[in-house]
């Protein structure tokens, strides 16, 4: 039970981390395009 919960939390944090990285990448890309 706890192992399944840990895996779900891990997947959730990975998704959050990826979306955060994607957001930062797109932000830096738009800055490069603007300048």
GUKOL-205863 format. One record per atom (N, C-alpha, C, O): residue number from 1; residue in three letters; atom name; x, y, z. Coordinates in pm, whole numbers. Each point is the difference from the previous one (the first is absolute). Layout:
<atoms>
ATOM_NUM_ALA_CA_X_Y_Z
...
</atoms>
This chain:
<atoms>
ATOM_1_UNK_N_84_-121_0
ATOM_1_UNK_CA_-84_121_0
ATOM_1_UNK_C_88_126_0
ATOM_1_UNK_O_-15_88_-85
ATOM_2_UNK_N_106_-83_181
ATOM_2_UNK_CA_84_121_9
ATOM_2_UNK_C_93_10_-121
ATOM_2_UNK_O_32_109_-45
ATOM_3_UNK_N_11_-225_-6
ATOM_3_UNK_CA_89_1_-117
ATOM_3_UNK_C_-73_60_-120
ATOM_3_UNK_O_58_79_-75
ATOM_4_UNK_N_-184_-117_57
ATOM_4_UNK_CA_-78_53_-111
ATOM_4_UNK_C_-15_151_15
ATOM_4_UNK_O_10_74_-98
ATOM_5_UNK_N_-35_-30_220
ATOM_5_UNK_CA_-17_143_26
ATOM_5_UNK_C_131_74_-30
ATOM_5_UNK_O_-1_108_-59
ATOM_6_UNK_N_112_-166_101
ATOM_6_UNK_CA_130_62_-25
ATOM_6_UNK_C_26_13_-150
ATOM_6_UNK_O_51_102_-46
ATOM_7_UNK_N_-88_-205_-30
ATOM_7_UNK_CA_21_5_-145
ATOM_7_UNK_C_-86_109_-62
ATOM_7_UNK_O_45_70_-91
ATOM_8_UNK_N_-168_-56_139
ATOM_8_UNK_CA_-87_104_-54
ATOM_8_UNK_C_55_138_32
ATOM_8_UNK_O_-3_90_-84
ATOM_9_UNK_N_54_-73_206
ATOM_9_UNK_CA_60_128_38
ATOM_9_UNK_C_123_29_-86
ATOM_9_UNK_O_23_114_-40
ATOM_10_UNK_N_55_-217_14
ATOM_10_UNK_CA_120_16_-82
ATOM_10_UNK_C_-37_44_-141
ATOM_10_UNK_O_59_93_-55
ATOM_11_UNK_N_-157_-160_-5
ATOM_11_UNK_CA_-45_39_-134
ATOM_11_UNK_C_-50_143_0
ATOM_11_UNK_O_29_77_-92
ATOM_12_UNK_N_-105_-41_196
ATOM_12_UNK_CA_-56_135_9
ATOM_12_UNK_C_111_105_7
ATOM_12_UNK_O_-7_102_-69
ATOM_13_UNK_N_108_-128_151
ATOM_13_UNK_CA_110_96_13
ATOM_13_UNK_C_79_9_-130
ATOM_13_UNK_O_47_108_-37
ATOM_14_UNK_N_-32_-220_-33
ATOM_14_UNK_CA_72_2_-128
ATOM_14_UNK_C_-76_84_-101
ATOM_14_UNK_O_60_78_-74
ATOM_15_UNK_N_-192_-93_70
ATOM_15_UNK_CA_-82_78_-93
ATOM_15_UNK_C_12_149_33
ATOM_15_UNK_O_13_83_-90
ATOM_16_UNK_N_-18_-50_220
ATOM_16_UNK_CA_13_140_41
ATOM_16_UNK_C_136_55_-41
ATOM_16_UNK_O_10_111_-52
ATOM_17_UNK_N_95_-191_77
ATOM_17_UNK_CA_136_44_-31
ATOM_17_UNK_C_17_23_-150
ATOM_17_UNK_O_62_97_-43
ATOM_18_UNK_N_-120_-188_-36
ATOM_18_UNK_CA_10_14_-146
ATOM_18_UNK_C_-72_124_-48
ATOM_18_UNK_O_53_76_-81
ATOM_19_UNK_N_-174_-55_131
ATOM_19_UNK_CA_-78_117_-46
ATOM_19_UNK_C_71_129_41
ATOM_19_UNK_O_-4_99_-73
ATOM_20_UNK_N_68_-101_191
ATOM_20_UNK_CA_73_119_45
ATOM_20_UNK_C_118_27_-93
ATOM_20_UNK_O_27_114_-36
ATOM_21_UNK_N_43_-220_-2
ATOM_21_UNK_CA_115_16_-92
ATOM_21_UNK_C_-47_49_-136
ATOM_21_UNK_O_64_86_-61
ATOM_22_UNK_N_-175_-141_14
ATOM_22_UNK_CA_-53_42_-130
ATOM_22_UNK_C_-39_148_4
ATOM_22_UNK_O_24_74_-94
ATOM_23_UNK_N_-85_-33_205
ATOM_23_UNK_CA_-41_140_14
ATOM_23_UNK_C_124_90_-2
ATOM_23_UNK_O_0_105_-65
ATOM_24_UNK_N_104_-145_137
ATOM_24_UNK_CA_122_81_3
ATOM_24_UNK_C_64_6_-139
ATOM_24_UNK_O_47_105_-43
ATOM_25_UNK_N_-46_-219_-26
ATOM_25_UNK_CA_58_-4_-134
ATOM_25_UNK_C_-75_91_-95
ATOM_25_UNK_O_62_76_-75
ATOM_26_UNK_N_-194_-82_77
ATOM_26_UNK_CA_-78_84_-90
ATOM_26_UNK_C_17_148_35
ATOM_26_UNK_O_3_85_-88
ATOM_27_UNK_N_10_-56_219
ATOM_27_UNK_CA_20_139_41
ATOM_27_UNK_C_134_52_-53
ATOM_27_UNK_O_6_111_-53
ATOM_28_UNK_N_100_-190_66
ATOM_28_UNK_CA_131_44_-48
ATOM_28_UNK_C_0_9_-153
ATOM_28_UNK_O_66_87_-57
ATOM_29_UNK_N_-139_-176_-9
ATOM_29_UNK_CA_-8_5_-146
ATOM_29_UNK_C_-70_126_-46
ATOM_29_UNK_O_46_66_-94
ATOM_30_UNK_N_-156_-30_159
ATOM_30_UNK_CA_-72_121_-40
ATOM_30_UNK_C_86_123_27
ATOM_30_UNK_O_-6_97_-76
ATOM_31_UNK_N_86_-100_183
ATOM_31_UNK_CA_89_114_28
ATOM_31_UNK_C_104_13_-111
ATOM_31_UNK_O_29_112_-44
ATOM_32_UNK_N_26_-224_-1
ATOM_32_UNK_CA_100_4_-107
ATOM_32_UNK_C_-63_52_-129
ATOM_32_UNK_O_63_76_-74
ATOM_33_UNK_N_-186_-117_48
ATOM_33_UNK_CA_-68_45_-122
ATOM_33_UNK_C_-33_149_8
ATOM_33_UNK_O_8_71_-100
ATOM_34_UNK_N_-45_-24_219
ATOM_34_UNK_CA_-38_141_16
ATOM_34_UNK_C_121_92_-16
ATOM_34_UNK_O_-10_105_-63
ATOM_35_UNK_N_123_-144_120
ATOM_35_UNK_CA_117_88_-2
ATOM_35_UNK_C_66_5_-138
ATOM_35_UNK_O_100_70_-17
</atoms>
